[in-house]
Amino acid sequence: MHTYHSPLDLVRERSPERPVALVRRGAVALAASWFQKHFKGDVLYAVKANPSPWVIKTLAESGITRFDVASIPEIELVAEHAPGAFMAFMHPVKSRRAISSAYFDHGVRTFSFDTHEELAKIVDATGQAKDLNLMVRLAVQAEGSSYPLAGKFGVEPHAAPDLLLAARRATQDLMGVAFHVGSQCMRPTAYQAAMAQASRALVRAGVFADVVDVGGGFPSIYPGMIPPALADYVDSIDRGFAEMMVHETTELWCEPGRALVAESSSVLAKVELRKGDALYLNDGSYGSLFDATHSKWPFPVKLVRGGEPSSAPLKPFRFYGPTCDSIDHMPGPFWLPEDVGEGDFIEIGMLGAYGVAMTTRFNGYGEMDAAEVDDAPMASMYGLAPRSIPVPRTESANVVKLSRAKGKRRRRK
């Protein structure tokens, strides 16, 4: 990838025809450093958030060599770009062939499940292996997330004890519990509450967990969604873990995705046409703007114009993507100078998580270029000085100061 100081330098050097994913490796490295310094346990990156090879490499180089994977392609991706990394197959529903390939071809020993049937499938597909790390996915009641994840996965509380006991009997190695409080969790205490629910399930089952995996859900900053400091989430997890019925060697895991990569990328899109307050872009909901369409998140934006910068006042706009599908609509509002028009470029920020990862090839679109930039992200949870992006009628991005370093729990070998 070619490196530019800023998106403006890229536009001035070449006027890209396709959308450009703007890469900031330093933002990934900083987030990785924060989690390793402050989370008292093992950090597994949730690959689904951004499976770009440069992300995997940067994380591995920054010390995060444990990965939450959900498919064989993700396993192969990590094996290629972070050789020797620890991988946990945390999708609760997998094919027998995927389980077998993960175990025999890639050395994966950690598997998640939420039913007796899936547990039996794992044991059978691995040849009755006894060196499995078996993680029971629990359904937990949690409030405060922008994307609640309850319903699809997780064994319900009344059925959890039997499954936990079966998991303990099925392995001679580690047995653990895992849960997810929901994506973009805005309430730190949700973790402590979920850990209390997990502890009750373990007590009813009469077993100890070797691993407590608090999952993902750690948030990032978006307009109108300014979360508490990440230190508050770690403190809540510390309190929850201290209150759980676990033994002194129990490991603590987390699986951040969004929080590790959201700040690391933005997308540079071109305005193809303007109709009043509607801007037609060469990227959209079938590209990197899925959340802007289906969750109506108003991502931060900035006009990038190769000539004289605009001094016009800001006004709200809505976006349409390049496909012929009318659902390809991002309502915003996106605040931009009122003289924005065809040929201008718009940088859409905070798309490092679930941006490029969601891109399709519908209608012949979806091809993107990539370039590295040296400027700061539009907002930061990690002490980076964000760029000044005026966003009327919403809160400005907070910069969260780093809290003091804390020790890490000892990892069982």
C-alpha positions as CSV (number, residue, x, y, z in Angstrom):
1,M,0.0,0.0,0.0
2,H,1.1,3.5,-0.8
3,T,1.4,5.9,2.2
4,Y,0.0,9.4,2.3
5,H,0.2,12.0,5.0
6,S,-3.6,12.5,4.8
7,P,-6.6,11.8,2.5
8,L,-6.2,15.2,1.0
9,D,-2.7,14.3,-0.3
10,L,-4.2,11.2,-1.9
11,V,-6.9,13.2,-3.7
12,R,-4.4,15.8,-4.9
13,E,-2.0,13.1,-6.2
14,R,-4.7,11.0,-7.9
15,S,-8.4,11.3,-8.1
16,P,-9.5,7.7,-7.3
17,E,-12.3,6.3,-9.3
18,R,-13.1,3.6,-6.7
19,P,-13.7,4.0,-3.0
20,V,-10.5,3.9,-0.9
21,A,-10.1,2.2,2.4
22,L,-7.7,4.4,4.4
23,V,-5.5,2.4,6.8
24,R,-4.0,3.6,10.0
25,R,-1.8,0.9,11.5
26,G,-0.8,3.0,14.4
27,A,-4.4,3.1,15.7
28,V,-4.5,-0.7,15.8
29,A,-1.2,-0.9,17.6
30,L,-2.3,1.7,20.2
31,A,-5.6,-0.1,20.9
32,A,-3.7,-3.5,21.2
33,S,-1.3,-1.9,23.6
34,W,-4.1,-0.5,25.7
35,F,-5.9,-3.9,26.1
36,Q,-2.7,-5.8,26.9
37,K,-1.8,-3.2,29.5
38,H,-5.2,-2.9,31.2
39,F,-7.2,-6.1,30.8
40,K,-6.2,-8.6,33.4
41,G,-6.3,-11.6,31.2
42,D,-5.9,-12.9,27.6
43,V,-7.0,-10.8,24.7
44,L,-8.4,-12.6,21.6
45,Y,-9.1,-10.5,18.5
46,A,-12.5,-11.2,17.0
47,V,-11.5,-11.6,13.4
48,K,-15.0,-10.9,12.0
49,A,-14.7,-7.2,12.8
50,N,-12.0,-6.7,10.2
51,P,-10.3,-9.7,8.5
52,S,-7.8,-7.6,6.5
53,P,-4.4,-9.2,6.4
54,W,-2.7,-6.0,7.6
55,V,-4.9,-6.0,10.7
56,I,-3.9,-9.6,11.6
57,K,-0.2,-8.8,11.0
58,T,-0.3,-5.5,12.9
59,L,-2.0,-7.1,15.9
60,A,0.5,-10.0,16.0
61,E,3.4,-7.6,15.7
62,S,1.8,-5.6,18.6
63,G,1.7,-8.7,20.9
64,I,-1.9,-9.9,20.3
65,T,-1.4,-13.5,19.1
66,R,-4.7,-15.0,20.2
67,F,-7.7,-14.9,17.8
68,D,-11.5,-15.6,18.0
69,V,-12.3,-17.3,14.7
70,A,-15.7,-18.3,13.3
71,S,-14.9,-20.3,10.1
72,I,-12.2,-22.2,8.3
73,P,-11.4,-19.2,6.0
74,E,-10.7,-17.1,9.1
75,I,-8.6,-19.9,10.5
76,E,-6.6,-20.0,7.3
77,L,-6.2,-16.2,7.3
78,V,-4.8,-16.2,10.8
79,A,-2.5,-19.2,10.1
80,E,-1.1,-17.4,7.1
81,H,-0.5,-13.9,8.6
82,A,0.1,-14.8,12.2
83,P,1.8,-18.3,12.1
84,G,1.7,-20.1,15.4
85,A,-1.1,-18.0,16.8
86,F,-3.6,-19.4,19.3
87,M,-7.1,-19.7,17.8
88,A,-10.5,-20.4,19.4
89,F,-13.3,-21.6,17.2
90,M,-16.0,-19.6,19.0
91,H,-18.9,-19.9,16.6
92,P,-21.5,-22.0,18.5
93,V,-22.7,-23.9,15.4
94,K,-20.1,-25.5,13.0
95,S,-20.1,-28.2,10.4
96,R,-18.5,-31.5,11.2
97,R,-16.0,-31.0,8.4
98,A,-15.1,-27.5,9.8
99,I,-14.5,-28.9,13.3
100,S,-12.4,-31.8,12.0
101,S,-10.3,-29.5,9.7
102,A,-9.8,-27.0,12.5
103,Y,-8.6,-29.7,14.9
104,F,-6.6,-32.0,12.7
105,D,-5.3,-29.5,10.0
106,H,-4.8,-26.4,12.1
107,G,-4.3,-27.5,15.6
108,V,-7.3,-25.7,17.0
109,R,-8.3,-27.1,20.4
110,T,-10.8,-24.5,21.7
111,F,-14.5,-24.8,20.6
112,S,-17.7,-23.1,21.7
113,F,-21.2,-24.6,21.7
114,D,-24.6,-24.0,23.3
115,T,-26.3,-27.4,22.9
116,H,-25.7,-31.0,23.8
117,E,-25.9,-31.8,20.1
118,E,-23.1,-29.5,19.2
119,L,-21.0,-30.8,22.0
120,A,-21.5,-34.4,20.7
121,K,-20.6,-33.2,17.2
122,I,-17.4,-31.6,18.4
123,V,-16.3,-34.7,20.3
124,D,-17.2,-37.0,17.4
125,A,-15.6,-34.8,14.7
126,T,-12.3,-34.7,16.7
127,G,-12.1,-38.4,17.2
128,Q,-13.2,-38.4,20.9
129,A,-10.3,-36.1,21.7
130,K,-9.6,-35.4,25.3
131,D,-7.4,-32.4,24.9
132,L,-10.3,-30.0,24.0
133,N,-10.9,-26.7,25.6
134,L,-14.7,-26.7,25.7
135,M,-16.5,-23.3,26.0
136,V,-20.2,-23.2,26.9
137,R,-21.9,-20.2,25.4
138,L,-24.4,-18.8,27.8
139,A,-27.4,-16.6,27.1
140,V,-27.2,-13.6,29.4
141,Q,-29.6,-10.7,30.0
142,A,-27.7,-7.5,29.3
143,E,-28.8,-4.0,28.7
144,G,-27.1,-1.0,27.1
145,S,-25.8,-2.4,23.8
146,S,-26.6,-0.9,20.4
147,Y,-26.7,-4.4,18.8
148,P,-28.3,-6.8,21.2
149,L,-27.1,-10.3,20.4
150,A,-29.5,-12.3,22.6
151,G,-31.7,-14.9,20.8
152,K,-29.5,-16.6,18.2
153,F,-26.9,-18.1,20.5
154,G,-26.5,-19.1,24.1
155,V,-27.9,-21.8,26.3
156,E,-30.7,-20.5,28.5
157,P,-30.2,-20.4,32.3
158,H,-32.5,-23.3,33.1
159,A,-30.6,-25.6,30.7
160,A,-27.1,-24.3,31.4
161,P,-26.2,-26.6,34.4
162,D,-26.7,-29.9,32.5
163,L,-24.6,-28.6,29.6
164,L,-21.9,-27.3,31.8
165,L,-21.7,-30.7,33.6
166,A,-21.6,-32.5,30.3
167,A,-18.8,-30.3,29.1
168,R,-16.8,-30.9,32.2
169,R,-17.1,-34.7,31.7
170,A,-16.2,-34.5,28.0
171,T,-12.7,-33.1,28.4
172,Q,-9.5,-33.6,30.5
173,D,-8.3,-30.1,29.7
174,L,-10.1,-26.7,30.0
175,M,-13.8,-26.1,30.4
176,G,-15.1,-22.6,30.4
177,V,-18.0,-20.3,30.0
178,A,-18.5,-17.6,27.4
179,F,-21.1,-15.0,26.7
180,H,-21.6,-11.7,24.8
181,V,-23.3,-8.6,26.3
182,G,-24.0,-7.2,22.8
183,S,-22.1,-5.1,20.3
184,Q,-21.2,-1.4,21.1
185,C,-22.1,-1.9,24.7
186,M,-22.7,1.5,26.4
187,R,-23.0,0.3,29.9
188,P,-19.9,-1.1,31.7
189,T,-21.9,-2.8,34.4
190,A,-23.5,-5.1,31.8
191,Y,-20.3,-7.2,32.1
192,Q,-20.5,-7.5,35.8
193,A,-24.2,-8.5,35.6
194,A,-23.5,-11.1,33.0
195,M,-20.6,-12.6,35.0
196,A,-23.0,-12.9,38.0
197,Q,-25.4,-14.9,35.8
198,A,-22.6,-17.1,34.6
199,S,-21.5,-17.7,38.2
200,R,-25.0,-18.8,39.2
201,A,-25.0,-21.3,36.4
202,L,-21.7,-22.8,37.5
203,V,-22.9,-23.1,41.1
204,R,-26.1,-24.8,40.0
205,A,-24.0,-27.2,37.9
206,G,-21.6,-27.9,40.7
207,V,-18.5,-27.3,38.6
208,F,-15.7,-24.9,38.4
209,A,-14.8,-23.1,35.2
210,D,-11.2,-23.0,34.0
211,V,-11.9,-20.1,31.7
212,V,-14.3,-17.1,31.9
213,D,-14.6,-15.5,28.5
214,V,-16.5,-12.1,28.7
215,G,-16.7,-11.9,24.9
216,G,-16.7,-8.6,23.0
217,G,-19.0,-5.6,23.0
218,F,-16.3,-3.0,24.0
219,P,-17.4,0.2,22.3
220,S,-15.9,2.9,20.1
221,I,-16.9,6.6,19.6
222,Y,-19.5,7.6,17.0
223,P,-21.5,10.8,16.7
224,G,-24.2,10.6,19.3
225,M,-22.7,7.5,20.9
226,I,-20.0,8.6,23.4
227,P,-19.3,5.7,25.6
228,P,-17.8,5.7,29.1
229,A,-14.0,5.3,29.4
230,L,-12.8,1.8,28.6
231,A,-11.2,1.7,32.0
232,D,-14.7,1.6,33.4
233,Y,-15.4,-1.6,31.5
234,V,-12.2,-3.2,32.7
235,D,-13.1,-2.2,36.3
236,S,-16.5,-3.7,36.0
237,I,-15.1,-7.0,34.7
238,D,-12.5,-7.0,37.5
239,R,-15.3,-6.6,40.1
240,G,-17.4,-9.3,38.4
241,F,-14.6,-11.7,38.3
242,A,-13.7,-11.2,41.9
243,E,-17.3,-12.1,42.8
244,M,-17.5,-15.2,40.7
245,M,-17.2,-18.7,42.2
246,V,-13.9,-19.6,40.4
247,H,-10.6,-21.0,41.5
248,E,-7.3,-19.2,41.6
249,T,-6.0,-20.5,38.3
250,T,-9.2,-19.7,36.3
251,E,-8.3,-17.7,33.2
252,L,-10.0,-14.5,32.1
253,W,-10.5,-13.9,28.4
254,C,-12.0,-11.2,26.3
255,E,-12.8,-11.0,22.5
256,P,-12.7,-7.3,21.4
257,G,-13.3,-6.6,17.8
258,R,-14.7,-3.2,17.2
259,A,-12.6,-1.6,20.0
260,L,-9.4,-2.8,18.5
261,V,-10.0,-1.7,14.9
262,A,-12.8,0.9,14.6
263,E,-10.5,3.8,14.7
264,S,-8.0,2.3,12.3
265,S,-9.8,2.9,9.0
266,S,-12.0,5.3,7.2
267,V,-13.4,5.2,3.6
268,L,-12.9,7.9,1.0
269,A,-16.0,8.0,-1.3
270,K,-16.6,10.1,-4.4
271,V,-19.8,12.2,-5.0
272,E,-21.2,11.1,-8.3
273,L,-24.3,13.3,-8.2
274,R,-26.2,15.7,-6.0
275,K,-30.0,16.0,-5.8
276,G,-30.9,18.6,-3.2
277,D,-29.8,17.2,0.1
278,A,-29.1,13.7,-1.3
279,L,-25.5,12.8,-2.3
280,Y,-25.0,9.8,-4.6
281,L,-21.7,8.1,-3.7
282,N,-19.6,5.3,-5.2
283,D,-19.9,3.4,-1.9
284,G,-23.0,2.4,0.1
285,S,-24.9,-0.2,2.1
286,Y,-23.7,-3.1,-0.1
287,G,-20.2,-1.7,0.4
288,S,-18.7,-0.5,3.6
289,L,-21.7,1.5,4.8
290,F,-24.0,-1.4,6.0
291,D,-24.3,0.1,9.5
292,A,-25.1,3.5,8.2
293,T,-28.1,2.0,6.3
294,H,-29.5,-0.7,8.6
295,S,-28.6,0.8,12.0
296,K,-28.8,4.4,10.8
297,W,-25.5,5.2,12.4
298,P,-24.4,8.8,11.4
299,F,-20.7,8.2,11.0
300,P,-18.4,11.2,11.1
301,V,-17.7,12.8,7.7
302,K,-15.4,15.3,6.2
303,L,-15.3,17.0,2.8
304,V,-12.0,16.3,1.0
305,R,-11.6,18.7,-2.0
306,G,-8.5,18.8,-4.0
307,G,-8.8,22.5,-4.8
308,E,-9.6,25.4,-2.5
309,P,-11.2,24.1,0.8
310,S,-14.8,25.0,1.4
311,S,-15.7,27.8,3.7
312,A,-19.5,27.2,3.3
313,P,-21.6,26.6,6.4
314,L,-22.6,23.0,7.2
315,K,-25.9,21.5,6.4
316,P,-27.3,17.9,6.8
317,F,-27.2,15.5,3.9
318,R,-28.3,11.9,3.2
319,F,-26.4,9.5,1.1
320,Y,-27.3,7.0,-1.6
321,G,-25.0,4.2,-2.7
322,P,-24.1,3.2,-6.3
323,T,-26.4,0.3,-6.7
324,C,-29.8,0.4,-8.3
325,D,-31.5,-0.9,-5.1
326,S,-33.5,1.8,-3.3
327,I,-32.5,0.2,0.0
328,D,-29.0,1.5,-0.7
329,H,-29.8,4.6,1.4
330,M,-28.0,6.1,4.4
331,P,-30.3,8.7,6.1
332,G,-27.6,10.3,8.3
333,P,-27.8,13.2,8.8
334,F,-24.2,13.7,7.6
335,W,-23.1,17.3,8.1
336,L,-21.1,18.7,5.3
337,P,-20.4,22.1,3.7
338,E,-23.5,23.2,1.8
339,D,-21.6,23.6,-1.5
340,V,-20.6,19.9,-1.7
341,G,-21.2,18.5,-5.2
342,E,-20.2,16.1,-8.0
343,G,-16.5,15.3,-8.1
344,D,-15.9,16.1,-4.4
345,F,-14.7,13.4,-2.0
346,I,-16.1,12.5,1.4
347,E,-14.1,10.8,4.1
348,I,-16.4,8.6,6.3
349,G,-14.7,7.9,9.5
350,M,-14.6,5.1,12.2
351,L,-15.2,2.3,9.7
352,G,-12.4,0.1,10.7
353,A,-14.9,-2.3,12.3
354,Y,-17.6,-3.9,10.1
355,G,-16.8,-1.6,7.2
356,V,-14.7,-3.3,4.5
357,A,-15.6,-6.6,6.2
358,M,-19.2,-6.2,5.1
359,T,-18.5,-5.3,1.5
360,T,-20.3,-7.3,-1.3
361,R,-20.1,-7.4,-5.0
362,F,-23.7,-6.7,-5.6
363,N,-24.6,-4.9,-8.9
364,G,-20.9,-5.1,-10.0
365,Y,-19.8,-2.7,-7.3
366,G,-17.7,-3.3,-4.1
367,E,-14.2,-3.2,-5.5
368,M,-12.1,-0.9,-3.2
369,D,-8.5,0.4,-3.3
370,A,-6.5,0.7,-0.1
371,A,-3.9,3.3,1.0
372,E,-2.2,4.0,4.3
373,V,-2.4,7.4,5.9
374,D,-0.5,9.0,8.8
375,D,-3.1,11.3,10.2
376,A,-5.2,10.7,13.3
377,P,-8.6,9.0,13.3
378,M,-11.7,11.3,13.7
379,A,-12.2,10.2,17.3
380,S,-10.3,8.1,19.8
381,M,-10.8,6.1,23.0
382,Y,-7.0,5.8,23.5
383,G,-5.6,9.2,23.9
384,L,-5.0,10.0,20.3
385,A,-5.7,13.7,19.5
386,P,-8.6,13.4,17.1
387,R,-9.0,15.7,14.1
388,S,-11.4,18.6,14.5
389,I,-14.5,17.5,12.7
390,P,-17.5,19.8,13.4
391,V,-20.7,17.8,13.9
392,P,-23.6,20.1,14.7
393,R,-26.3,18.9,17.1
394,T,-24.3,16.0,18.4
395,E,-21.7,15.6,21.1
396,S,-18.1,16.1,20.1
397,A,-15.8,13.2,20.4
398,N,-14.3,12.6,23.8
399,V,-10.7,11.7,24.2
400,V,-10.4,9.2,27.0
401,K,-7.2,9.3,29.1
402,L,-5.4,6.1,29.8
403,S,-5.7,4.8,33.3
404,R,-2.8,3.3,35.3
405,A,-1.4,0.0,34.2
406,K,-2.6,-3.1,36.0
407,G,-1.2,-6.6,36.3
408,K,-2.3,-9.5,34.2
409,R,-3.6,-12.8,35.4
410,R,-1.4,-15.8,35.1
411,R,-2.2,-17.9,32.0
412,R,-2.5,-21.6,32.6
413,K,-0.2,-23.6,30.3
